[in-house]
């Protein structure tokens, strides 16, 4: 499980750097400043949660069951939250109107919030 968590954290991290560079350099001439800022929000939250997965993967005191739950909460949250932000920020570049699926952004945010709350509860419950 730790290997999968660490690899996923590293993949999310490298994708954050790639997407951040794309947002900073490739998008500026294609979309509005507001859209670039929105895109950067998705990148920032993806990177935060890449670090979270790396932390969870290396901390031996977090139980395997908790690691598994945190892994899925974060992965689903990043896909829904950051993924939908990327789609919404680049909406002007596609024929599909991503605003119709914009409702998944707060759902992804709830998954991310749930991961942090679950981690807090796990730490308190296990007296770390």
C-alpha positions in Angstrom: 0.0 0.0 0.0 2.8 2.5 0.9 4.4 2.0 -2.5 1.1 2.8 -4.3 0.5 5.9 -2.1 4.1 7.1 -2.7 3.9 6.6 -6.4 0.5 8.3 -6.7 1.8 11.2 -4.6 4.9 11.5 -6.8 2.8 11.3 -10.0 0.4 14.0 -8.7 3.4 16.1 -7.8 5.1 15.9 -11.2 1.7 16.5 -13.0 1.3 19.6 -10.8 4.6 20.9 -12.0 3.8 20.2 -15.6 0.3 21.6 -15.4 1.6 24.6 -13.5 4.1 25.3 -16.2 1.5 24.9 -18.9 -0.8 27.3 -17.0 1.9 29.9 -16.5 3.2 29.8 -20.1 0.8 28.0 -22.4 -2.6 29.3 -21.3 -1.8 33.0 -20.9 -2.4 33.8 -24.5 -5.4 31.4 -24.8 -7.7 32.3 -21.9 -8.4 35.2 -19.6 -6.3 36.1 -16.6 -9.1 34.9 -14.4 -9.1 31.5 -16.0 -5.3 31.2 -15.6 -5.8 32.1 -11.9 -8.5 29.5 -11.6 -6.3 26.9 -13.3 -3.4 27.7 -10.8 -5.8 27.1 -7.9 -6.3 23.5 -9.2 -2.6 23.1 -9.5 -1.9 24.4 -6.0 -4.5 22.1 -4.4 -3.2 19.1 -6.4 0.3 19.8 -5.2 -0.8 20.2 -1.6 -2.5 16.8 -1.7 0.5 15.2 -3.5 2.5 16.2 -0.4 -0.2 14.8 1.8 0.0 11.4 0.1 3.8 11.4 0.4 3.4 12.1 4.1 0.8 9.4 4.6 3.0 7.0 2.7 6.1 7.5 4.8 4.6 7.8 8.3 4.7 4.4 9.9 2.2 5.2 12.7 -0.7 5.6 10.3 -2.5 2.3 10.1 -2.9 0.5 6.8 -6.7 0.8 6.8 -6.4 4.5 7.4 -3.8 4.8 4.7 -6.1 3.1 2.3 -9.1 5.3 3.1 -6.9 8.5 2.9 -5.5 7.4 -0.4 -8.9 7.0 -2.0 -10.3 10.2 -0.4 -7.4 12.2 -1.7 -7.3 10.6 -5.1 -11.0 11.0 -5.8 -10.9 14.5 -4.4 -8.0 15.6 -6.6 -9.6 14.1 -9.7 -12.9 15.8 -9.0 -11.7 19.1 -7.6 -8.6 19.9 -9.5 -9.7 18.0 -12.6 -13.0 20.0 -12.8 -11.1 23.2 -12.2 -8.8 22.5 -15.1 -11.7 21.7 -17.3 -13.6 24.9 -16.2 -10.6 27.1 -16.6 -10.0 25.9 -20.2 -13.7 25.8 -21.1 -13.2 28.4 -23.8 -10.8 26.1 -25.7 -13.3 23.3 -26.1 -16.6 22.6 -27.8 -17.9 20.9 -24.7 -19.4 23.2 -22.0 -17.7 22.0 -18.8 -19.9 24.3 -16.8 -22.5 21.6 -17.0 -20.3 19.4 -14.8 -19.1 22.2 -12.5 -21.1 20.7 -9.7 -18.3 18.1 -9.1 -15.9 20.7 -7.9 -17.4 21.1 -4.5 -17.9 17.3 -4.3 -14.2 16.9 -4.9 -13.5 19.6 -2.2 -15.6 17.6 0.2 -13.5 14.5 -0.5 -10.4 16.5 0.2 -11.8 18.0 3.4 -12.9 14.5 4.5 -9.4 13.2 4.1 -8.0 15.9 6.4 -10.7 15.3 9.0 -10.3 11.6 8.8 -6.6 12.0 9.4 -7.2 14.2 12.4 -9.6 11.7 13.8 -7.2 8.9 13.2 -4.4 10.8 15.0 -6.6 11.7 18.0 -8.0 8.2 18.3 -4.6 6.5 18.2 -2.9 9.0 20.6 0.1 9.9 18.4 
